[in-house]
């Protein structure tokens, strides 16, 4: 047994040396690999943007519906037969243009009868006044004839108004709608003949949340757009503000007026309305730079080649940008890409935007 252990013991120093040498090589290789991985992990490629001092436009957005500047349904007050039509659907008319003529033979005859009665009453009154001057009649007879003459005058006035009402005229400049009647048709009071819309201007009614009550003002400018006119804006001004807040929706009704002399907008259109309420110079950063953690907001600021995490306080937002109330200076740059890979104090490589 002793004899067998001697060869093993004689080779032991060599085995120890070889083991130590292998261990040294493994250690060096592992250490170098770990160092490379560590170095690679610590340097993060990011893109940055400056903290800018720029105009921040406080915009209120709403959805509105257009209505004509003036609009009505044209009807008749009397029952009569349509004698003549002077318009076509969609026609532009001016105030006072004749649109429709009803049969007025009866009204004309009535006017003529009353004109004759008035002429006779005036003659009789004149004769009695002459007699009274000669003291050949009483004052009471003259007074009675004056009353009869005034009564005939009143009846004649009513008859003339009724005769004139058989001619339907445009009450204002505008565009007519579809024609709903034909010649020879018997109209009843209230029957709709056509519609009339003044489209030289359009009104747009919209609602804004009640928190904007102190911001909305008469005369404020608005910009509006419609999907039918891509990329175009229609400008107008606020002309009236409702005196009450809707208790259900908690919104404030607002009306604006828009010039429509080219007749491109039509009643019933849906408009996207923007109200420019305030313009201020404030610190702004891209929205992509913000790192929300619970109820706080952070950004990574580049200092040298290191990323430094800072807590900031945010203000108003617009698509793509955010107002910074505190926590940043104008001279700093914030990380906008690579934020999620960063830790406070990491080395970074800033890439060109």
Order of alpha helices (4+ residues) and beta strands (2+ residues): alpha-beta-beta-beta-beta-beta-alpha-alpha-beta-beta-beta-beta-beta-beta-beta-beta-beta-beta-beta-beta-beta-beta
